């Protein structure tokens, strides 16, 4: 489970601990050796467990081949960062089918972030295709709609 807020990871950890499942946590302050130790334990488990990872800390150096579900608890405006975190479960050696979920509250800032992600992805596609470069702009009104 990925969150951009370490305080949210603390709340999730507190609530998930009641289920008595194995819990692992990686944030930016987790030392590299401890990260690798936790990843190895998680990947070798026979029973279900939960890995709570801050979005930025989970972007590199982690291979979660033991995962079969990835949950983005809160979306980040940078879709590439989310995709990079999701890719931690799509690694060589993965034996499971992996399901990806995003937690999005209706009529919330999260919905606007998702809209911004989609708009950014469309913009990137247009720029990379380079055949519609003149259409690759976001108007002031587009930005205001996203932020409302």
C-alpha angles and dihedrals in degrees: 000000000000127000130171090218120071089199088061090051088055091052092047091048091052092051096041092049087071089066090060092226120145107270129199128183134195124182132158090275094056109109116241094244092052090048092055092045092053093045091051092050092047094049092050097049119118094198129058119277139168127237115200112199133175109236096238095044091048096056099088143023097020124109113186101186089155092064124100098169129046118192124190101203094191126013123242121216089235105075091187090063090052092048091049090052091047089051089065086081095043099071139131106281095035108144098176134078104245123218119201123208133181119202107220125171114218116250092010141120086264090067090053091048090053089050089050090049091052092047091049091049091051090048092050091049092052092049093046092048088048092196095100099034092138089062093052098104138106115215124222088250091054091054093046091051091053093049097046 
